[in-house]
């Protein structure tokens, strides 16, 4: 089976993935972290921009976290960027990537899968990788629903195949095969080169494997924020590192309480966060945005600073910036959407 999948991989027209053109362990590490929870096509421009800005460990380790987060802006799961940056500072002691499993897995944000991917792709060492695509293949091949059993079976089989084919080839071939052929909802069994060996196919139970996880209902929060102007400067605050979206800049404001009036919420949040008073002029607009664990309805108001000395009572830092300077800071996607609404609103005169 392994030989067939590798043959399929080498014959097919490969979708352009820049990290497939290198055996540089640093670049493969970056690509693997970016590909966690993120689709290939989304990652490509981010990866290319990252390598342009941070071509090696040394340059990355010397960058500020603000530079790193700006480069990551919009990719989501920002803890990944923090982990990469912190690890680069440790790795810069010798300026190169580790080549052992124990050293790699000790890095922040690197687990079994990522360490195995780096070792097999960069160093061609026999470490099987088992991601969601690969688990799906083996779940169907052997009609296994238990997640741990699937992973155990996959590692055992791939290890045997690696005795005959290059670890780099089989791992990447399986990733692509799971994504392109043995897909979740519309598997292409009619062109699958291993369907005769697939137990789920033989029993006409393809869509029963793997076991579907129950979807959890994500909460939705109503968040009210202010674009607070003082002459031609806008006030922004930096989220605490340990928070969700930590290290990103945002507009002051917060969640509306049950039965709380919108404008009262905004004034309360601004006072609690900054110890200042504001005049609320008009509503800029509202946007909806989905994050990994929750959804938000974000409403922004055009405001003027009134009185008080701003203090970062619930953030790491605050700044007054001009509209043109917005592009120099990393913001959550929802805030960027709100800025776009603001720029299209002719009423907004600072």
C-alpha positions in Angstrom: 0.0 0.0 0.0 2.8 2.4 0.9 4.5 1.9 -2.4 1.3 2.6 -4.3 0.6 5.8 -2.5 4.2 7.0 -3.1 3.9 6.2 -6.8 0.6 8.1 -6.9 2.3 11.1 -5.1 5.2 11.2 -7.5 3.1 11.0 -10.6 0.4 13.5 -9.7 0.5 17.2 -10.4 1.5 18.6 -7.1 -0.2 21.7 -5.8 2.4 24.4 -5.3 3.7 24.4 -1.7 6.9 26.5 -1.2 8.0 24.4 1.8 8.1 21.3 -0.4 11.0 22.9 -2.3 13.4 22.9 0.7 15.0 20.5 3.2 15.8 23.4 5.5 14.6 22.3 8.9 13.9 25.9 10.1 11.6 26.5 7.1 9.9 23.2 7.5 9.3 23.9 11.2 7.7 27.3 10.3 5.5 25.7 7.7 4.3 22.9 10.0 3.4 25.3 12.8 1.5 27.5 10.3 -0.3 24.5 8.9 -1.7 23.6 12.3 -5.5 24.3 12.2 -5.0 26.2 8.9 -5.6 25.3 5.3 -2.7 25.1 2.8 -3.9 27.8 0.5 -4.3 30.2 3.4 -0.8 29.5 4.7 1.2 30.0 1.5 1.3 33.8 1.4 1.9 34.0 5.1 4.8 31.5 4.8 6.4 33.3 1.9 6.1 36.7 3.7 7.5 35.1 6.9 10.6 33.7 5.2 11.2 37.0 3.5 11.1 38.8 6.8 12.7 36.1 9.0 14.9 33.9 6.7 16.7 32.2 9.6 16.7 31.6 13.3 19.1 34.4 14.1 17.1 37.1 12.4 13.8 35.8 14.0 15.4 35.7 17.4 16.5 39.3 17.1 13.0 40.5 16.0 10.5 42.0 18.5 7.3 40.2 19.3 5.4 43.1 17.7 7.2 42.5 14.4 6.5 38.7 14.7 2.8 39.2 15.4 2.4 41.8 12.6 3.8 39.1 10.2 1.3 36.6 11.6 -1.6 39.0 11.6 -4.8 37.4 10.3 -3.5 33.8 10.5 -5.1 33.2 13.9 -4.1 31.0 16.8 -1.5 33.6 17.8 0.0 31.4 20.6 1.8 29.7 17.7 3.7 32.9 16.8 4.6 33.4 20.5 5.9 29.9 20.7 8.0 30.2 17.6 9.5 33.5 18.7 10.4 32.2 22.2 11.9 29.0 20.8 14.0 31.0 18.3 15.7 32.8 21.2 16.7 29.4 22.7 17.8 28.0 19.4 19.8 31.0 18.5 22.5 29.8 21.0 23.8 27.4 18.3 22.0 28.9 15.3 20.5 25.7 13.9 17.5 23.4 14.3 17.8 20.3 16.4 17.9 16.9 14.7 16.6 14.7 17.5 13.1 13.9 18.6 13.9 14.8 22.3 15.3 18.2 21.4 12.5 19.1 19.0 9.6 18.1 21.3 11.1 20.2 24.0 10.4 23.3 22.0 7.2 25.2 22.8 4.3 24.3 20.5 6.1 21.2 19.1 4.4 17.9 19.7 4.8 14.4 18.4 3.4 15.2 14.9 5.5 18.4 14.3 8.7 16.8 15.6 8.1 13.7 13.4 7.4 15.9 10.4 10.6 17.9 10.8 12.7 14.8 11.3 11.3 12.9 8.3 11.1 15.8 5.8 14.2 17.7 6.7 16.5 14.8 7.8 14.7 11.9 6.1 14.6 10.0 9.5 12.0 7.2 9.9 9.4 9.0 12.0 5.8 8.5 10.9 3.5 11.5 11.0 -0.2 11.1 11.8 -2.4 14.1 11.2 -6.1 14.2 10.7 -5.9 13.3 7.0 -3.7 10.3 7.7 -5.8 9.1 10.6 -8.8 9.2 8.3 -7.0 7.0 5.8 -6.2 4.3 8.4 -9.5 4.5 10.1 -11.1 3.6 6.8 -8.5 1.1 5.7 -8.9 -1.0 8.9 -12.3 0.1 10.1 -11.1 1.5 13.3 -13.0 4.3 15.2 -11.0 4.7 18.4 -8.6 7.6 18.0 -5.7 6.1 19.9 -6.0 2.8 18.1 -6.0 4.5 14.7 -2.8 6.4 15.6 -1.1 3.3 16.9 -2.1 1.3 13.8 -1.0 4.1 11.5 2.4 4.5 13.1 3.0 0.7 13.0 2.1 0.4 9.3 4.0 3.6 8.2 7.1 2.4 10.1 7.0 -0.8 8.1 6.5 1.1 4.8 9.5 3.3 5.6 11.7 0.2 5.3 11.0 0.4 1.5 10.4 4.0 0.8 11.9 7.3 1.9 10.3 8.6 5.1 10.0 12.1 3.5 8.1 10.7 0.5 5.6 8.5 2.4 4.7 11.1 5.0 4.1 13.8 2.4 2.3 11.3 0.1 -0.1 10.3 2.9 -0.8 13.9 3.8 -1.8 14.7 0.2 -3.7 11.4 -0.3 -5.8 12.1 2.7 -6.5 15.7 1.6 -7.1 15.0 -2.1 -8.5 11.5 -2.3 -9.6 10.1 1.1 -11.3 13.4 2.0 -13.9 13.7 4.8 -17.2 14.2 3.0 -16.6 13.4 -0.7 -13.9 10.7 -0.9 -12.8 9.9 -4.4 -13.2 6.1 -4.0 -13.6 5.7 -7.8 -10.0 6.8 -8.5 -8.5 5.6 -5.2 -5.6 3.3 -5.9 -5.9 1.4 -2.6 -9.7 0.9 -2.4 -9.4 -2.9 -2.8 -7.5 -2.9 0.5 -9.9 -0.6 2.2 -12.2 -2.4 4.6 -14.7 0.5 4.9 -15.0 0.6 1.1 -15.6 -3.1 0.9 -18.4 -2.9 3.5 -19.8 0.3 1.9 -19.2 2.2 5.2 -16.7 4.9 4.1 -18.6 7.8 5.6 -18.9 6.0 8.9 -15.2 6.3 9.5 -13.6 7.9 11.4 -16.0 8.5 14.2 -17.6 12.0 13.9 -16.9 14.3 16.8 -19.9 16.1 18.2 -19.8 19.8 17.4 -19.8 22.1 20.4 -22.0 25.2 20.3 -19.7 28.3 20.5 -20.8 31.1 22.7 -21.5 34.6 21.1 -20.4 37.7 22.9 -21.5 41.3 22.2 -18.4 43.5 22.4 -18.6 47.3 22.3 -15.4 49.3 21.6 -14.5 52.9 21.0 -12.3 54.7 18.5 -11.2 57.3 20.9 -9.7 60.4 19.3 -7.6 63.2 20.9 -7.0 65.7 18.1 -5.6 63.5 15.3 -4.5 60.6 17.6 -6.3 57.3 18.2 -6.0 55.4 21.5 -5.1 51.7 21.3 -4.2 49.1 23.9 -2.1 46.0 23.9 -3.6 42.7 25.1 -1.9 41.0 27.9 0.4 38.2 26.7 -1.3 35.4 28.6 -4.8 36.3 27.2 -6.4 35.0 24.1 -5.0 37.0 21.2 -2.2 38.0 23.6 0.2 40.6 22.3 -2.2 42.0 19.7 -3.3 45.6 19.8 -7.0 46.5 20.0 -9.5 49.2 20.6 -10.6 49.8 24.2 -13.9 48.4 25.2 -15.3 45.0 26.2 -18.2 42.6 26.6 -21.7 43.9 27.2 -23.4 42.5 30.4 -26.9 41.1 30.3 -29.5 43.9 30.2 -26.8 46.6 30.0 -27.3 49.4 27.7 -24.8 49.7 24.9 -23.5 53.2 25.6 -23.4 52.6 29.3 -21.3 49.5 28.6 -18.8 51.4 26.5 -18.4 54.2 29.1 -18.0 51.6 31.9 -15.4 49.6 30.0 -13.4 52.6 29.1 -13.3 53.9 32.6 -12.4 50.4 34.0 -9.7 49.8 31.4 -8.2 53.3 31.1 -9.5 55.5 33.9 -10.7 58.2 31.5 -14.0 59.7 30.4 -15.2 60.0 26.8 -17.8 61.7 24.7 -19.6 59.2 22.4 -20.4 60.8 19.1 -21.9 58.2 16.8 -22.0 54.5 15.9 -19.5 53.4 13.2 -21.1 50.0 12.6 -21.1 46.4 13.6 -19.4 43.3 12.3 -19.7 39.6 13.1 -16.6 37.5 13.4 -15.9 33.8 14.3 -12.9 32.8 16.4 -11.9 29.2 17.2 -13.9 28.9 20.4 -16.4 31.8 20.3 -18.1 34.3 18.0 -18.4 38.0 18.6 -20.7 40.8 17.5 -18.3 43.8 17.5 -19.8 47.3 17.5 -17.7 50.4 17.3 -18.4 54.0 18.3 -16.6 57.2 17.2 -15.6 58.9 20.5 -13.7 61.9 21.7 -11.4 61.9 24.7 -12.9 64.0 27.5 -10.8 63.9 30.6 -8.5 61.8 32.8 -5.0 60.5 32.3 -5.1 57.2 30.4 -3.6 54.2 32.2 -3.2 50.6 31.1 -5.3 49.1 33.9 -6.2 45.9 32.0 -3.6 45.8 29.3 0.2 45.6 28.9 0.5 49.0 27.1 -1.4 51.8 25.5 -0.5 54.2 22.7 -1.9 57.2 20.9 -1.4 56.7 17.1 -2.3 58.3 13.9 -4.6 56.7 11.4 -1.7 56.0 9.0 0.2 54.2 11.8 -2.5 51.5 12.1 -0.6 49.4 9.5 2.4 49.2 11.8 0.6 47.3 14.6 -0.9 43.8 14.7 -4.7 43.8 15.3 -7.3 40.9 15.5 -9.2 40.4 12.3 -12.4 41.7 13.8 -10.7 45.0 14.6 -9.3 45.3 11.1 -12.9 44.9 9.8 -14.0 47.7 12.0 -11.2 50.0 10.8 -12.4 49.3 7.3 -15.9 50.4 8.3 -14.5 53.5 9.9 -12.5 54.5 6.8 -15.6 54.3 4.7 -17.7 56.5 7.0 -17.6 60.1 5.8 -18.8 61.3 9.2 -15.5 60.5 10.8 -13.5 63.7 11.1 -10.8 63.5 13.8 
